[in-house]
Amino acid sequence: MESCQNCPALKKSIFCNQHNSGPGDYPIQKRQLYLKKGQSLFTQNATLNGIYCIKKGNIKVVKSNNNGNETILRIANAGDIIGEDILLENNEFDKTGIAISDAVVCYIDKKSFSKLINNRNIGLNLLKKTLDVLKKAEEHICSCHQKKVIERLSELLLDFKKNVGSYENEKWKIDLNLNREELAMLIGTAPETAIRAFSELKKMGIISGQKIVYILKEKELISMAKNN
């Protein structure tokens, strides 16, 4: 098992210790899971006995209603954790986690994780992560009510750039790993409307590509996202 100190997602995770040597200060017992794109990490209403820390890849967290209609709650990226809810509630998790790219995820059982968060640094980092998720949810609600679809799409692309983008040949490259229904769901609109907004950004020369998106004019994309 690879040491957490060598984890590529360490600086983004709750186990990052800014003041000392890092996760070597406290033992982390874990299992490493490998998922292919489309595989489920856990399913809705199944018993969850631990938390998941994403080492590599992206996991969409979704919730289904009785009719089978899905809502994407968030996209979890490298360094994020999923399942911390069970620390305060019972072990039944009312969400489904699905890999939208090949992923590597570390599993820590509930008992071990409960001991880990007694460490002041981990506890504070967990609180910050949780507040960040809540803040993003609030910002998303505001965007859906106050911004146009093309502005919400610009926000989403910038968020992907921040989390999974790579800088190549003087432009940002993003592997969206989303179909048009998922893209529309994340910006709160119909698939047809999302595609029109996507096409508009391409016509303006701000982006290019489809599944693999290139940001050609980052300043203009930022301005669009800020409703300027």
Secondary structure, DSSP 8 states (H G I E B T S, - for coil): ---GGG-TTGGGSTT--SSSS-GGGS----EEEEE-TT-EEE-TTEE--EEEEEEES-EEEEEE-TT--EEEEEEE-TT-EE-GGGGTS-SEE--EEEESS-EEEEEEEHHHHHHHTTSHHHHHHHHHHHHHHHHHHHHHHHHHHHS-HHHHHHHHHHHHHHHH-EEETTEEEEE----HHHHHHHTTS-HHHHHHHHHHHHHTTSEEESSEEEES-HHHHHHHHTT-
